[in-house]
Amino acid sequence: MTTSDEVIFNDDTDEESDMFDDQDWVGDEDIEVKDDVDGIPKSSSVHDPYEIVYSNIPQNTHMLKPVENCEFCGTKKFEHEPKGFCYRSGQIKLANQDTPPDLMRLWMSND
């Protein structure tokens, strides 16, 4: 390493320390954290730490209107789904798959 490199390195260190000299930040300073708990419902008997999560759950959900199943293939259709969308108007034919014996055994067992 040459002397010019050392001088450049020393200058960089001085510039970095000069950047933080003007700031009035003290590392040992205590910071007070205030929690806003006004909107959280209070429980009379047991404190539930997850109450803030469950307090904002909607009471009802959006439901799609019921639609009749496809008359050709019997699949479940959704609102605004065009006719023949599920099987591409006869272009797609799904083969019936046999249920694997191991899966049948799991369904039929009493364990």
MODELLER restraints for C-alpha pairs under 7 A, 6 or more apart:
rsr = mdl.restraints
at = mdl.atoms
rsr.add(forms.Gaussian(group=physical.xy_distance, feature=features.Distance(at['CA:40:A'], at['CA:52:A']), mean=5.98, stdev=0.5))
rsr.add(forms.Gaussian(group=physical.xy_distance, feature=features.Distance(at['CA:64:A'], at['CA:79:A']), mean=6.49, stdev=0.5))
rsr.add(forms.Gaussian(group=physical.xy_distance, feature=features.Distance(at['CA:65:A'], at['CA:79:A']), mean=6.22, stdev=0.5))
rsr.add(forms.Gaussian(group=physical.xy_distance, feature=features.Distance(at['CA:67:A'], at['CA:77:A']), mean=6.23, stdev=0.5))
rsr.add(forms.Gaussian(group=physical.xy_distance, feature=features.Distance(at['CA:67:A'], at['CA:78:A']), mean=6.20, stdev=0.5))
rsr.add(forms.Gaussian(group=physical.xy_distance, feature=features.Distance(at['CA:67:A'], at['CA:79:A']), mean=6.13, stdev=0.5))
rsr.add(forms.Gaussian(group=physical.xy_distance, feature=features.Distance(at['CA:68:A'], at['CA:77:A']), mean=6.80, stdev=0.5))
rsr.add(forms.Gaussian(group=physical.xy_distance, feature=features.Distance(at['CA:69:A'], at['CA:75:A']), mean=5.58, stdev=0.5))
rsr.add(forms.Gaussian(group=physical.xy_distance, feature=features.Distance(at['CA:69:A'], at['CA:76:A']), mean=4.83, stdev=0.5))
rsr.add(forms.Gaussian(group=physical.xy_distance, feature=features.Distance(at['CA:69:A'], at['CA:77:A']), mean=5.47, stdev=0.5))
rsr.add(forms.Gaussian(group=physical.xy_distance, feature=features.Distance(at['CA:70:A'], at['CA:76:A']), mean=6.62, stdev=0.5))
rsr.add(forms.Gaussian(group=physical.xy_distance, feature=features.Distance(at['CA:70:A'], at['CA:77:A']), mean=6.53, stdev=0.5))
rsr.add(forms.Gaussian(group=physical.xy_distance, feature=features.Distance(at['CA:87:A'], at['CA:93:A']), mean=6.96, stdev=0.5))
